[in-house]
Amino acid sequence: MPIYEIKENRFMTIKMIAVDMDGTFLDENSSYNQERFNQIYQILKERKIRFVVASGNPYLKLQNCFPEIKDELTYIAENGGYIIDQGEELFSAHLSTQDSQLIIDALKTMPDVLCWVCTKEQSYTLETLPEQYYQMFLPYFPNVKKIKDFKDIKEPIVKFALYLPQKNVSERIHNLTEIVRQKARIVDSGHYCIDIIPQNVSKGHAIEILMDKLDISADEIMAFGDAENDIEMLKKVKYGYVMENAKDFMKEQFQWIAPSFNDEGVLEVIEHYLKNDSFYNQK
């Protein structure tokens, strides 16, 4: 596939780069080229370009991906429900107690749906969760605690993370949407996972908050993603890159295409920009 280099007006420079993690920054083994990233990151620091980790995953999981610089980065965690900038909390949203109980009751009627419940500091799952799934998702919920009933959770709930091993994701999204109505938002996170998050929470809204806080415009931001929960973020910025490995409906919506997550696509595009002052495109 041909690669095009597009020169832009260099009076406008990039000041922030936001990256989704699974299927985007991380490869199929949930890892990344740390040596290459560290070299790029040092240049980003020199140029005062913010590196933003934007994911549906919990804050602690995201920090664990960058242990040496975890306190230097900006995080959009829980699909935009929790924003931390260099250790400072900028924003958090949670479901009301009433809405949380409604969702918990609904999930009890769906025993084949596996669930993790996230607060700002802790994740929970049920004691009845099969061990194979507990181990499978432990990297995503490193501080998970098993409990007897989700109603025992005392802290405000930020997100319900659901895994549907039967793969009937569309049907379940429809059913859950009917249940929560306007009380919460259903987001397809890919890989047979869906999230239930507070209404009006999204990665796109989180980008808006950071733009206001850091005085950065949409023209000064690059963002990368591969799934439905990235759409609002990618549309919010001028340089919204979809990964080559994304589904066709994603790639059809956007001008900018990055190489596959297995080809270090995010690092390739960023490195190209830093070296050439031009924007890489694989469309």
C-alpha angles and dihedrals in degrees: 000000000000120000120216128199112210119197114215132192102287092206083082112060133185114263102167137033120193121192133189112219117212111060091004119050095011121062127227089282091055091247139106139205098273096183092053093043093050091054091049093045092055089056091048089054092049090052092043093239112157116231110211124194106209116185147136088238126102120271095248092053091052093049090053089061091063106033097161096049102022094125093049096059135083118235133203100189132178093025091299099321094112126035124187123178114196092327096319119113109230101171143001132177131187140181118258118256090247094051092045091055091049091054093045091053091048093051091054087067090056105061093167091061113090116214142197120185119209131204122177094271106020143039125211137196133172125272087235094063109122111252093237091062093042089057094040093057099034092100089057095045103032095167097044119151124201116228136175098236132010088225087073090071110110102183123081111274116238099181146358109217113199131191119198109198090179086065095222089131099149093052093048093047088054092049094048092045089056090052101046095036107173094344097087143001128251115214127187104222095181131242091074092301129124130183130212109208137164117289114268092020115127142135087255092058089047090054089053090054091051092046089055095043096047097034093238125147128221089250089063098055135088118193133183131202145144109197143060093265088062097056098091092047093049092048092048094063134055096235104045109165123199116201119246089236092059121108118272094251088062096048092048091062100056140058097214123070124183126199119268122290087244090058094053088254097171093050091045093056095044093046091049091053094048093049101038108025088231136105120251117223131181099185 
